Structures are given as C-alpha cells and as structure tokens.
C-alpha cells in the first residue's frame, strides 16, 4: 500500500509535467513577476485562394508559428514561444515596448509575416493578431 505522502508527491509531479508541456507557453527570459501583464494573440495565415469573391470567402486559418519577442529597439531577444495548432500564444512580460517577430516553422520563405511593435501596460495582456501572407494571389 502506498503512503499518502508518496501519492501526493506523484500527483504534484504529474501536474508539473503537464503544466510544462503546454502549447503556446513562453520560453526564455520573461520576467517571473510579470504574470499580470504581457502579450497574447493568434497567428493566422490567409486562405491561400488565388481569387477571393464576395460570395465565396476564403477565410484566414490558424497557423502554428514561432513568435520571438525582442526589446523595442530590436537589439535583444527577450523570449520565444510557439503558438499552438489553434494559433494562440500568451507570453508574460513586464510593461514596456517590444517587437513581436513571427516566423513560420517550415523554414520556407512563405508564409511570411512582418514584425509588429507592441506596448505592454501594467496589469494587462496586449492582444495582437499576426497575419501571415501565403504568397498565393
């Protein structure tokens, strides 16, 4: 028979492992005291339709992508994460100005997205949608 202490420790270890394996969680030099502020958002790619007609929409769809956060002057990498298969990501950061630098995970030129400058304020998560261009027209 297992002791209650051993069972409790096993449950805590499992919870920690599940928490660490989550998608879209930041990795890097984010500030641990910044949990009340940061950047959250979604990475999306256009539908890739060569001709979009009004009655035949070609909606954007989620894109799993790498999201790198650099200081506002782009000189220092602050942290990095990968958005989930649903495109969502959330990164805790202290207040300040940051550049969100998206990249596709394939290493190919397309789809491509431009960096976005974001200002984080105290006690809030700034929401941003990163639009990737599929290159199809």
Helices and strands as residue ranges (DSSP letters): H 4-20, E 27-28, G 32-34, E 38-45, E 61-62, E 65-71, E 77-82, E 88-92, E 96-104, E 116-120, E 125-132
